[in-house]
Amino acid sequence: MADIKANTSYSKVFKKAYDFTMAEDIKKMGLYPYFKPLQATDGTSVNIEGRDVIMAGSNNYLGLTNDPRTIEAAKKVIEVYGTGCTGSRYLNGTLDLHLELEEKLAIFMRKEACVLFSTGYQTNEGSIQVIAGRNDLIFSDRDNHACIVVGTQVSNAKTIRYRHNDMDQLRTFLQKADPDAGKIIVTDGVFSMSGTLAKVPELVELAKEFDAGLYLDDAHAIGVVGEGGRGSASVFGLMDEVDLISGTFSKSFASLGGFLVGDRTIIEFIRHQSPAHIFSASMPPANVATVLKSLEILQEEPWRLERLEQISNYMRTELRNLGFNVWSSQTPIIPVVVGDMMNCFRFWKDLFEEGVYVNAVVPPAVPQGQALVRTSYMATHTDEHLDKILDAFRKVGIKHGIIDENGRSLIQPE
């Protein structure tokens, strides 16, 4: 194949693409950890490059993606509705299944109404830009997911970003804000890299004091934490105090899509105003049926949440005992800090060779010097899976000089 560098006839607008060589450089070193094609999976183990490895990097928290009941539910509705809706909810793409799911999610989340989106990303990007207008202010946590960031960027509102979970700085910003401006605080309920919970009680107090709305993105919280798996606000018994809660179906609900719940008037406004909702094809029937079945299983099998919490506490404790820095994780998302980016890629590669698949996360997704491997766990992981994961981390951690034989960290925390 001809060297693409030899092509000098491209428009200047593409120069940045031709100058981007990092991915190819890392591939040549045999350390590239991304876009690995899975050839088969049963949920907790996957086949990659012809070998079986334990999956310790999936968001399949309840272990339902391969459950026979969710698979059967998807198959059945395809026979009735076909494979897609071929249109937006606004026009020809609304099924009775969509309405059923919206009603059941609203009841489950104890809110008046619900609106579905085709992806979790679109849920936040498409809702925030509609809620906050030209004369409004958005207060956004600096560690918020990219879909929230994009939603604030395309909004006409002014966005003020506060330090991660820093309620003192948020208070200062709110105090300085125009008291007559519309205000909304937007934050992840569970932060996707650190696995920490938002400080929902303090956020509720600040929202009340400064007459601000409160919006929680519970993509990594619903079906994971809280009473019955209802998310971060329910951990603190504060669901009634949060105006809007968003969630996704690509994690605990074993499917694809997203939703927002809140007061009926607000939800109906978003339903009729959000470009992401109006101009995107609606969730396919099989996806909706999978979510309906997953929601049913979540409510009928509370052992899944109990097992998930048990596993999370065990792995967090044991990784710390081995000497790893797992930040302040409080959920099934448990980061293991490696430090340098290239060392992180090498660490990931050696874990993979030991039969464990995790996710390598490097700047700008995390701060400089804080590259990490992100682990996440499922209710269906067995004790044997967990012990194999820990054994692999111990071997690789010692090899890379991150921990010693006695379970002490050998890297300086930032």
N, C-alpha and C positions, 0 to 999 in steps of 0.2 A: 504494500500500500504506500502511496506517495506521502511524504511528510507534509502534514497540513501547514507546517510553518513556512513551507515554500510558497504557499499561496499568498501573494501580496496584492491581489486584485479586489479584495473584499472592501466594502464600505467602512469608513472609520467608525461607524456605530457598532461594528462587530469586533473592534480591536480588543476590547476587554475579554471577549470570549476566547480569542486566539492567544491572548496573554495568560489565560488561566491554565496553569500546568500542574498545580498541586495534586489534583486527583491522579493524574497519570504518573507523576513522580512516586506517589505512595503505592500505586498499583505495581510499578516496576520493582519496588522493594518487597512486594509480597505481603504488605501490611494493610491493604485497603479493606475496611470493615463494613462497607455499605452496599446496599442493593444486592445482598446475597440471596439468590433464588432458592426458596424452599421447594423441595421436590415432593415432600409428603409430610404430614403432621398428624399427630393424635392430640395435639394441644400442649402437653407437657414435654414431649420430645418431638424433634423435627429431623428430617433427612436433608442434609446440605452436602453437596459435593460427594454424594454417594455414601455418606456415613451418618449415623444417628447421633444426635447431641441433645442434651437436656436444654430446653428452652427456659432461660431465666431472664428474658428481656421482653416478654410480651405483656400487653395490657389486658389480656384475657383473664381478668381477675377472678371471675367465678368459674372459669373452666368450661364455659358453655358452647364454645365454637364447634366442638365436635360431639356435643351431646346428641344422642339419637333423637330426642324429642324436638330439639330446635331444627335439626336436619329434616325431620319428617314434616314439621310445620311449614318449612319453606317449600318442600316438594308439593304439598297438597295445594297451596294457593296458586302455584304456577299453572296447574291444570285448569283452574277456574279463571284466573286473570291474565295469564300469559307472563312474559318475562319482564315487561316494562310498561310504563304509563304513557310514554311518548309525548308528554306535555307537562306544563306546570300545574301546580295546585290551583292557580288562579283561573285557569281555563278548563282543559279537558282532563287534567291529571289527578283529580281527587277521587279516591276510592272510599267505600264505606269502611275499609280497613284503616285508612288514615284517621277518619273521624273516631273510630273505636279506640285507636291507640292514644289520640289526643285526650279523649275523655278519661281513659284509665290512668294515664300519666298525671293528669291534673288531680285526680282523686288520690293517687299514690303520694304525690308531692304536697297534697293538702293546699292546693291553690285553686283559684276559680277557673283558670283556662290554660290551654297549652297550644303552641303552634309548632309544627314540625318543619325542619329544614333538611335538605338533601345530604349535608355533611355537618359534622360538629364545627368545623372551621367556619362554614357559612353562617352557622347559628350566631356566633359572636360577631363576626365581621358584618353580617347583615342586619343585626339588631342594634348594635351600639350606634352605628351611623344614623339610624333613624331616630333613636331616642334623644340623642344629644344634637342640638341644632346650633345655628350661628351664634346665638347669644348665651350659650350654655358653657359650663366648665366640666371637664372630665378629670377625675383624680384617679390615676392608674398606678398600681404597684410596678416597680421596675422589673420584677421577675415574671410578670404576666406572660402568658402564652402569646405566640406570634399572631394568632387570629384576633386577639384583643387589641394588640398593637396596631394591626392593620385597620381594624374597625375604628380606632381613634384617629388614625391618620386620614381616612377617607371621610370622616365626619367633619362638618363645618365648625365644630366646637373647638375651643382651646383645651389642649391636654396638658395637665401638670402631673409629672411622674414623681412619686415619692420613693424613698429608699425601701427596700424589701422589708415588709412587715414592720416598718418604723412608724408607729402610731404618733410619736411626738412630732415628727416632721410633717405627717399628714395633718395633724391638728394645726400646726403653724401655717401650712398652706391654706387650710380652710379659713383660718382667722383672717388671713390677708385677702381673701377672695371678696369680690363684690357681693354684698349680702343680697342684692336684688337679682343676681344671676341664677339661672337654673343650674343645679349641681348634681353630679352623680359620681359615686365611688365605685370603681370596677376592679375586681380582683379575682384571681384564681382562688377556689376554695381549698384545693390541695395543689401545691406547686409541683409541676410534672418532673422537674429535675431533682429537687431536694427531698420531695416526699413530705414536706412540712405542711401543716394546716395554717390557713389564714387566721388572724386574730379576730374572729367573728364577733365576740362580745364587745370589744373595743370599737370595731367598725360600726356596729349597731348604735352604740352610744354617740359616736361622732356624727353619724348620719342624722340622728335625731336632733342633736344639739345645733347643727348647722343647716338643718332643713335640706339634706341631700338625699337623693335616691341611693339605694344599695343594690349592686348587681354582682352575683357570685357565679363564676364559671366552675361548675362542679363536674367537669369531664372525668376527673380522676377520683371523684368522691361518691357520686351516686352509684349504688351497687357495690360500694367498697367500705364506707365508714358511716357512722351514725345509726340512729334508731331505725332498724329495718333496712338499712342501706340507703337512707334518704339524704345522705350527704353531709357537708361540713356544718351547715347551720344546725342540723338536727343533733350533731355531737353536743352542742351547747343548749339544746332546747329552744332555739331561736328562729325556727322556720317562719313563724308569723311576722317576724321583724325584718325580714329580707324581702325587698320589692320584687326582684327578678332573679330566677335561678336557671342557668342553662346546663344542659347535659349532652352527652354524646352516646351513640349506640355502638361505637366501634371498640368499646372496651368491655365492660361487664355485660352488655346486652348483645354481644356476639354478632353484630351486624354492621351497618353503616348508616349514618344519618345523625341528626341532632334535634334538640328541642329546647324551647324556652317556656317557662311557666310563670304566672303572675296574675295580677288582677285582670279581669276580663276586658275592661276598657283599654288597657295598655296592650294586651295581646292582640286584640282586634285591630288596633292602630298599626302595630308592626305587621300583622298579616296583610294589610292592605297597602302598606307603604314600603316595605323592604324589597329592594331590587333582587337581593339574593333569594328571596322567597318567590317573588312574582316571575322572575325570568330564568329560573332553574327547573329542569324536569324534576318531578316529584320522586320520592323514594319508591323503588320498585316493590311489587307485591311481596316477593320472597323476603326482602329486608324487613318489611313491616311485620310480617307474620313471625319472623325470627324474634323480633323485639317483644312482640306480644307474648310469645311462649317464654322468653327469658324473664320477663317481668312476672309472669305467673310462677315460674320456678323460684325466683328470688323470694317471693312471698311465701311459698309453700315449703321451702327448704332452708330455714335459717341457719342450719349447720354450715352452709357454705360461707356465710359471713363470719361465723365463729371460728371455723377452720382457717380462714384467711387471716384473721387477727392473730390467731395462735402462731401461724407460720411466720407472720411479719415480726412479731415480738421475738420469736426464737432466732430468726436469721439476723435481725438487728443486733441482738445481744451477742450471738456467736461471732459475727464479723467484728464487732468491737473487741471481743475477748481475744480474737486473733491479732489485734493491733491495728485494724484498719480504721480510717477516718470515714465515718458514714454521715457526716454533718449532723443535722438535727432531725432526721427522718422520723415521722410518726405514723407511717402508712406502709402498704406493701411495696412502695417505691423506696428502694434503699440504694443510694449512690455510694460508690467506693472511690475515694479520691486517689488519683495516681500522681497528678502534678503536671509534668511536661507532656505536651501533645504527642510527640513521637514515642515517648515511653508508654503513653496510654495505648497507642496503636499496637506496640509490641506486647503489652500486657494483655490486650484483647486477643491477639493472635495466639498467645500461649494458652489462655483459657480455652479458646476454641479447640486447640490441639488436645487439651485435657478432656474435651467432650462437653463443654459448657458454653452456651451462646448467651452473650450479654450485649449491651449497646455501648459503643464508644462515643462519648460526648466531649467535644472540644470547643474552644472559643470560636465564635462569639456566643455560643449557646450557654457557656459557663465563663466565669472570669479567667483572665490570663493566669497561668500557673495552677489552675484548679481543674484541669482535664480529668475526667472520671469515667468509670464504667458504671452504667446505670443498670441495676438489677431490679426486677419486679417479679412478684410471685402470684401463684394461682391457688385457689382452694383445692385444686386437684393434684398439686404436687404431693408426692409421698415422702415419708421420712427418709427413705433411701435416696430419693432425688436430692433432698436438702443436704444430706451428709456428703453426697458426691460433689455437690456445688461447693460446700465448705472445704472439702479436701483439696479441690482444684485451686481455690483461692489461696489456701495455705501454701501449696507448692509454688504457685506462680508469684505470690507475694514475697516469699523468701528469695526466690530466684532473682527477682528484680530489686531487691534491697528496699522494699517498702515496709516489710515487717521482719522481725528476727525470730529465731527458734522459740523464744520465750514469750511471744505475743506482744512485742513492743513495736510501736511505730518508728520507722527509721526516716520518715520524711517530715520536714518541718511544716506545721500547719500555717496557712496564710492568714 
